[in-house]
Amino acid sequence: MTEPSAALQVAALPGLPEIAADSDLLAEIGERLHDGPVWPDGSIGCRDGDVLVVASKIVAKAEGRTRHAMGREELLDSQTAETVAGGGTDGAGVRIVRTHHGFVMAAAGIDNSNTPNGNVLLLPEDPDASARHLRAGLQRLLGVEVAVVITDTFGRPWRLGQTDQAIGVAGLKALLDLAGQRDSHGNELMVSAPAIADEVAGAAELVCGKTSGLPVAVVRGLGPLVTTTDGPGAAALVRPKHEDLFTMGTREAFDAGRRAAVSGRRTIRFFTDRPVPAELIAESVSDAITAPSPHHTTPWRFIHLRDRNRRQALLDAMLADWIADLATLDSYSDENIAKRVQRGDILRRAPELVLPFLALADACHDYPDERRNGCERDLFLMSGGAAVQNLLVALSARGLGSAWISSTVFAAETVRDVLGLPDGWQPYGGVAVGYPRDQAPQRPPREVGDHLIVM
Ligand SMILES: Cc1cc2nc3c(=O)[nH]c(=O)nc-3n(C[C@H](O)[C@H](O)[C@H](O)COP(=O)(O)O)c2cc1C
């Protein structure tokens, strides 16, 4: 693969008139190339292997892409494949969007600079096609084999200032894949791929400027990168979406994460062996105890039962309780009991087990009547459920699966006995925690339907 040239010359093409919708851009450029640029060696215009760099603005004007500025928002919508940033809830500031071409640009490249007052200019509809059209036309008119690069100005998310980049290319290796080649020290280049067409655009901008009315430049010295065919165009520079680590802005990503946090939680009953870092559980409990609760209390306790022997002792004791209940209260036969309890025990096989409790001592207000004491108790029950749901959502937000299992609720005494807990601690089930074995099925949004009554 060829490397760029060691010496370049870049010259603006002088003398172009104001381009409008009825201009023949190809003819205008072709004509000016008879007189300029004048090169240091005395040659004039373009020759084989040169790169003609054209500001998208005049291409767009000639293609009739001028619009009234009035409907700017609607225009922006029409040019937007998706909003990347700035389209958040407050809608403030500039919108960074992915255009239908795949370019990620502020306001889809819609611009009012160098455009008559009250008008804006869209990007060319298909800048690669525009570049191919100019290239073929110049070959026809002047008999030269040049490359064409159409440029527009881009901001950079991590750097101040803007630079011109290529949005349309014909006849130039827009992206030079150097992977597999060796540097001067013999090291193999792994990912090097200079964006040649963008570098050409930047070089041309240096001689064209933004205010001098020079929208076309010629770059000489890149002959080895100029191709006989049109090639893939600037489309070769568009990063495929699946390789894009920054498909949305930070605020948009937070918004999306917040919206998905609750519905993204699913009951996960099968886990991988991947160890769960204890700090993730601690962080999740820290989130859980931000639940709302009556009287500014924090009545929740979570036991992270890490000791395997204690876990087994607890689950064995609970199983014994269950069997006793099935035998005495449900009059199950031994055979039916065996069948019933044989079901996979999620709490036994989960990598981690968290046991939520409500510690009511001193939390409830004391009323002289049963009714209000019952209501008071209900308040705390609600807040217990809220804290456990918080925990499940917090775990899910950290990539952890969980299943809230009711069994401890039915064996409160036993749980307290085996773990040596105070009498007032009411078990809120057990939460099996681990990395999900399978991807949780996507749940379609639930219809609000009868669940929401608006009065
Ligand atoms: C208080 C409570 C107790 C639960 N107990 C069990 C249980 O003992 N075993 C079980 O497999 N799932 C249990 N679940 C989980 C539900 O079955 C689960 O939430 C339901 O299937 C809906 O699935 P989803 O959580 O993915 O939306 C319990 C859920 C709650 C809220």
PDBQT file of the ligand as one rigid body, heavy atoms in Angstrom, charges set to zero:
ROOT
HETATM    1  C1  LIG A 501     -42.457 -10.869  47.298  1.00  0.00    +0.000 C 
HETATM    2  C2  LIG A 501     -42.073 -11.722  46.127  1.00  0.00    +0.000 A 
HETATM    3  C3  LIG A 501     -41.798 -13.053  46.303  1.00  0.00    +0.000 A 
HETATM    4  C4  LIG A 501     -41.382 -13.864  45.251  1.00  0.00    +0.000 A 
HETATM    5  N1  LIG A 501     -41.089 -15.163  45.476  1.00  0.00    +0.000 NA
HETATM    6  C5  LIG A 501     -40.665 -15.950  44.458  1.00  0.00    +0.000 A 
HETATM    7  C6  LIG A 501     -40.319 -17.306  44.687  1.00  0.00    +0.000 A 
HETATM    8  O1  LIG A 501     -40.456 -17.812  45.792  1.00  0.00    +0.000 OA
HETATM    9  N2  LIG A 501     -39.866 -18.035  43.669  1.00  0.00    +0.000 N 
HETATM   10  C7  LIG A 501     -39.696 -17.498  42.435  1.00  0.00    +0.000 A 
HETATM   11  O2  LIG A 501     -39.253 -18.215  41.533  1.00  0.00    +0.000 OA
HETATM   12  N3  LIG A 501     -40.020 -16.203  42.179  1.00  0.00    +0.000 NA
HETATM   13  C8  LIG A 501     -40.475 -15.421  43.153  1.00  0.00    +0.000 A 
HETATM   14  N4  LIG A 501     -40.791 -14.103  42.907  1.00  0.00    +0.000 N 
HETATM   15  C9  LIG A 501     -40.542 -13.545  41.593  1.00  0.00    +0.000 C 
HETATM   16  C10 LIG A 501     -41.786 -13.488  40.726  1.00  0.00    +0.000 C 
HETATM   17  O3  LIG A 501     -42.158 -14.780  40.336  1.00  0.00    +0.000 OA
HETATM   18  C11 LIG A 501     -41.438 -12.623  39.524  1.00  0.00    +0.000 C 
HETATM   19  O4  LIG A 501     -41.327 -11.299  39.970  1.00  0.00    +0.000 OA
HETATM   20  C12 LIG A 501     -42.501 -12.752  38.434  1.00  0.00    +0.000 C 
HETATM   21  O5  LIG A 501     -42.395 -14.002  37.820  1.00  0.00    +0.000 OA
HETATM   22  C13 LIG A 501     -42.360 -11.663  37.374  1.00  0.00    +0.000 C 
HETATM   23  O6  LIG A 501     -41.106 -11.740  36.712  1.00  0.00    +0.000 OA
HETATM   24  P1  LIG A 501     -40.160 -10.463  36.639  1.00  0.00    +0.000 P 
HETATM   25  O7  LIG A 501     -39.697 -10.183  38.042  1.00  0.00    +0.000 OA
HETATM   26  O8  LIG A 501     -39.051 -10.843  35.723  1.00  0.00    +0.000 OA
HETATM   27  O9  LIG A 501     -40.977  -9.320  36.132  1.00  0.00    +0.000 OA
HETATM   28  C14 LIG A 501     -41.258 -13.320  43.951  1.00  0.00    +0.000 A 
HETATM   29  C15 LIG A 501     -41.568 -11.960  43.766  1.00  0.00    +0.000 A 
HETATM   30  C16 LIG A 501     -41.982 -11.179  44.834  1.00  0.00    +0.000 A 
HETATM   31  C17 LIG A 501     -42.287  -9.731  44.610  1.00  0.00    +0.000 C 
ENDROOT
TORSDOF 0
